[in-house]
């Protein structure tokens, strides 16, 4: 009985870690897209200002 409990606990723990990892990847990807988007928009504004100047 104890071995089965440890076995199922390991499966639940593994699934939990995978769930956390997946959310970390989603959060990191979203953060990277937001930062890259802001940087690209900033570069476009700076480039446009340089063209106007």
N, CA, C and O atoms as a GROMACS GRO file, in nm:
protein
  212
    1UNK      N    1   0.085  -0.120   0.000
    1UNK     CA    2   0.000   0.000   0.000
    1UNK      C    3   0.089   0.125   0.000
    1UNK      O    4   0.062   0.221  -0.072
    2UNK      N    5   0.193   0.122   0.080
    2UNK     CA    6   0.279   0.240   0.086
    2UNK      C    7   0.354   0.259  -0.046
    2UNK      O    8   0.376   0.372  -0.089
    3UNK      N    9   0.394   0.150  -0.110
    3UNK     CA   10   0.464   0.161  -0.237
    3UNK      C   11   0.372   0.222  -0.343
    3UNK      O   12   0.415   0.306  -0.422
    4UNK      N   13   0.246   0.180  -0.345
    4UNK     CA   14   0.152   0.237  -0.441
    4UNK      C   15   0.133   0.386  -0.415
    4UNK      O   16   0.125   0.466  -0.508
    5UNK      N   17   0.126   0.424  -0.287
    5UNK     CA   18   0.106   0.564  -0.253
    5UNK      C   19   0.227   0.646  -0.301
    5UNK      O   20   0.210   0.756  -0.354
    6UNK      N   21   0.346   0.595  -0.282
    6UNK     CA   22   0.465   0.665  -0.328
    6UNK      C   23   0.467   0.673  -0.480
    6UNK      O   24   0.507   0.774  -0.538
    7UNK      N   25   0.423   0.564  -0.545
    7UNK     CA   26   0.423   0.561  -0.691
    7UNK      C   27   0.329   0.668  -0.746
    7UNK      O   28   0.366   0.744  -0.836
    8UNK      N   29   0.207   0.672  -0.693
    8UNK     CA   30   0.111   0.772  -0.742
    8UNK      C   31   0.155   0.913  -0.702
    8UNK      O   32   0.130   1.009  -0.775
    9UNK      N   33   0.219   0.925  -0.586
    9UNK     CA   34   0.268   1.056  -0.546
    9UNK      C   35   0.376   1.103  -0.642
    9UNK      O   36   0.384   1.222  -0.674
   10UNK      N   37   0.459   1.010  -0.689
   10UNK     CA   38   0.564   1.047  -0.784
   10UNK      C   39   0.503   1.093  -0.916
   10UNK      O   40   0.549   1.190  -0.976
   11UNK      N   41   0.399   1.023  -0.961
   11UNK     CA   42   0.333   1.061  -1.086
   11UNK      C   43   0.270   1.200  -1.070
   11UNK      O   44   0.282   1.284  -1.158
   12UNK      N   45   0.203   1.222  -0.956
   12UNK     CA   46   0.140   1.352  -0.933
   12UNK      C   47   0.246   1.461  -0.926
   12UNK      O   48   0.226   1.572  -0.977
   13UNK      N   49   0.358   1.431  -0.862
   13UNK     CA   50   0.465   1.530  -0.849
   13UNK      C   51   0.525   1.560  -0.986
   13UNK      O   52   0.554   1.676  -1.018
   14UNK      N   53   0.544   1.456  -1.068
   14UNK     CA   54   0.601   1.476  -1.200
   14UNK      C   55   0.507   1.561  -1.286
   14UNK      O   56   0.552   1.651  -1.356
   15UNK      N   57   0.377   1.532  -1.279
   15UNK     CA   58   0.281   1.612  -1.355
   15UNK      C   59   0.278   1.755  -1.306
   15UNK      O   60   0.263   1.848  -1.385
   16UNK      N   61   0.293   1.773  -1.175
   16UNK     CA   62   0.293   1.907  -1.117
   16UNK      C   63   0.414   1.985  -1.166
   16UNK      O   64   0.403   2.102  -1.203
   17UNK      N   65   0.530   1.921  -1.168
   17UNK     CA   66   0.651   1.989  -1.216
   17UNK      C   67   0.636   2.026  -1.364
   17UNK      O   68   0.677   2.133  -1.406
   18UNK      N   69   0.577   1.936  -1.441
   18UNK     CA   70   0.558   1.964  -1.584
   18UNK      C   71   0.462   2.080  -1.601
   18UNK      O   72   0.480   2.164  -1.689
   19UNK      N   73   0.360   2.086  -1.517
   19UNK     CA   74   0.263   2.195  -1.525
   19UNK      C   75   0.332   2.328  -1.492
   19UNK      O   76   0.312   2.427  -1.562
   20UNK      N   77   0.412   2.329  -1.387
   20UNK     CA   78   0.484   2.451  -1.350
   20UNK      C   79   0.581   2.490  -1.461
   20UNK      O   80   0.593   2.608  -1.495
   21UNK      N   81   0.652   2.392  -1.518
   21UNK     CA   82   0.747   2.422  -1.624
   21UNK      C   83   0.676   2.481  -1.745
   21UNK      O   84   0.725   2.575  -1.807
   22UNK      N   85   0.559   2.426  -1.777
   22UNK     CA   86   0.484   2.476  -1.892
   22UNK      C   87   0.441   2.621  -1.869
   22UNK      O   88   0.451   2.704  -1.959
   23UNK      N   89   0.395   2.652  -1.749
   23UNK     CA   90   0.352   2.788  -1.720
   23UNK      C   91   0.472   2.884  -1.720
   23UNK      O   92   0.460   2.999  -1.762
   24UNK      N   93   0.588   2.835  -1.674
   24UNK     CA   94   0.707   2.919  -1.677
   24UNK      C   95   0.745   2.949  -1.821
   24UNK      O   96   0.785   3.061  -1.853
   25UNK      N   97   0.734   2.849  -1.908
   25UNK     CA   98   0.767   2.870  -2.049
   25UNK      C   99   0.670   2.969  -2.112
   25UNK      O  100   0.712   3.056  -2.188
   26UNK      N  101   0.541   2.956  -2.081
   26UNK     CA  102   0.441   3.048  -2.136
   26UNK      C  103   0.468   3.190  -2.087
   26UNK      O  104   0.463   3.286  -2.165
   27UNK      N  105   0.497   3.202  -1.957
   27UNK     CA  106   0.523   3.334  -1.901
   27UNK      C  107   0.650   3.394  -1.962
   27UNK      O  108   0.653   3.512  -1.996
   28UNK      N  109   0.756   3.312  -1.975
   28UNK     CA  110   0.881   3.361  -2.030
   28UNK      C  111   0.864   3.402  -2.176
   28UNK      O  112   0.916   3.505  -2.219
   29UNK      N  113   0.789   3.321  -2.253
   29UNK     CA  114   0.767   3.353  -2.394
   29UNK      C  115   0.688   3.483  -2.407
   29UNK      O  116   0.721   3.568  -2.490
   30UNK      N  117   0.583   3.498  -2.324
   30UNK     CA  118   0.504   3.620  -2.327
   30UNK      C  119   0.587   3.742  -2.289
   30UNK      O  120   0.577   3.848  -2.351
   31UNK      N  121   0.670   3.725  -2.186
   31UNK     CA  122   0.756   3.835  -2.141
   31UNK      C  123   0.857   3.872  -2.250
   31UNK      O  124   0.883   3.989  -2.274
   32UNK      N  125   0.913   3.770  -2.318
   32UNK     CA  126   1.012   3.794  -2.423
   32UNK      C  127   0.946   3.866  -2.541
   32UNK      O  128   1.004   3.959  -2.597
   33UNK      N  129   0.824   3.824  -2.578
   33UNK     CA  130   0.754   3.889  -2.688
   33UNK      C  131   0.724   4.034  -2.652
   33UNK      O  132   0.738   4.124  -2.735
   34UNK      N  133   0.682   4.057  -2.525
   34UNK     CA  134   0.651   4.195  -2.484
   34UNK      C  135   0.777   4.281  -2.488
   34UNK      O  136   0.773   4.394  -2.535
   35UNK      N  137   0.888   4.228  -2.439
   35UNK     CA  138   1.013   4.305  -2.437
   35UNK      C  139   1.062   4.329  -2.579
   35UNK      O  140   1.102   4.440  -2.614
   36UNK      N  141   1.060   4.223  -2.661
   36UNK     CA  142   1.107   4.239  -2.799
   36UNK      C  143   1.017   4.336  -2.875
   36UNK      O  144   1.065   4.416  -2.955
   37UNK      N  145   0.887   4.328  -2.850
   37UNK     CA  146   0.795   4.418  -2.918
   37UNK      C  147   0.822   4.562  -2.878
   37UNK      O  148   0.822   4.652  -2.963
   38UNK      N  149   0.844   4.585  -2.750
   38UNK     CA  150   0.873   4.721  -2.703
   38UNK      C  151   1.005   4.770  -2.761
   38UNK      O  152   1.017   4.886  -2.800
   39UNK      N  153   1.105   4.681  -2.766
   39UNK     CA  154   1.234   4.723  -2.820
   39UNK      C  155   1.222   4.755  -2.969
   39UNK      O  156   1.278   4.853  -3.016
   40UNK      N  157   1.148   4.672  -3.042
   40UNK     CA  158   1.134   4.696  -3.186
   40UNK      C  159   1.057   4.825  -3.210
   40UNK      O  160   1.091   4.903  -3.299
   41UNK      N  161   0.950   4.848  -3.129
   41UNK     CA  162   0.873   4.973  -3.144
   41UNK      C  163   0.962   5.092  -3.109
   41UNK      O  164   0.958   5.195  -3.176
   42UNK      N  165   1.043   5.077  -3.003
   42UNK     CA  166   1.133   5.185  -2.964
   42UNK      C  167   1.235   5.212  -3.075
   42UNK      O  168   1.265   5.327  -3.105
   43UNK      N  169   1.286   5.107  -3.136
   43UNK     CA  170   1.383   5.124  -3.244
   43UNK      C  171   1.317   5.192  -3.363
   43UNK      O  172   1.378   5.277  -3.428
   44UNK      N  173   1.191   5.156  -3.391
   44UNK     CA  174   1.121   5.220  -3.502
   44UNK      C  175   1.103   5.368  -3.473
   44UNK      O  176   1.125   5.451  -3.562
   45UNK      N  177   1.064   5.403  -3.350
   45UNK     CA  178   1.046   5.544  -3.315
   45UNK      C  179   1.179   5.618  -3.324
   45UNK      O  180   1.185   5.729  -3.376
   46UNK      N  181   1.286   5.557  -3.273
   46UNK     CA  182   1.417   5.622  -3.277
   46UNK      C  183   1.461   5.640  -3.422
   46UNK      O  184   1.514   5.744  -3.459
   47UNK      N  185   1.440   5.536  -3.504
   47UNK     CA  186   1.479   5.544  -3.645
   47UNK      C  187   1.397   5.652  -3.715
   47UNK      O  188   1.452   5.727  -3.797
   48UNK      N  189   1.270   5.660  -3.686
   48UNK     CA  190   1.185   5.763  -3.747
   48UNK      C  191   1.230   5.902  -3.704
   48UNK      O  192   1.234   5.996  -3.784
   49UNK      N  193   1.265   5.915  -3.573
   49UNK     CA  194   1.312   6.045  -3.526
   49UNK      C  195   1.444   6.082  -3.595
   49UNK      O  196   1.466   6.198  -3.628
   50UNK      N  197   1.529   5.984  -3.616
   50UNK     CA  198   1.655   6.012  -3.684
   50UNK      C  199   1.630   6.053  -3.828
   50UNK      O  200   1.701   6.139  -3.882
   51UNK      N  201   1.529   5.993  -3.891
   51UNK     CA  202   1.497   6.032  -4.030
   51UNK      C  203   1.446   6.175  -4.031
   51UNK      O  204   1.483   6.255  -4.118
   52UNK      N  205   1.360   6.209  -3.934
   52UNK     CA  206   1.308   6.346  -3.927
   52UNK      C  207   1.420   6.446  -3.895
   52UNK      O  208   1.422   6.557  -3.948
   53UNK      N  209   1.513   6.404  -3.808
   53UNK     CA  210   1.624   6.493  -3.775
   53UNK      C  211   1.721   6.503  -3.893
   53UNK      O  212   1.822   6.573  -3.885
   0.00000   0.00000   0.00000
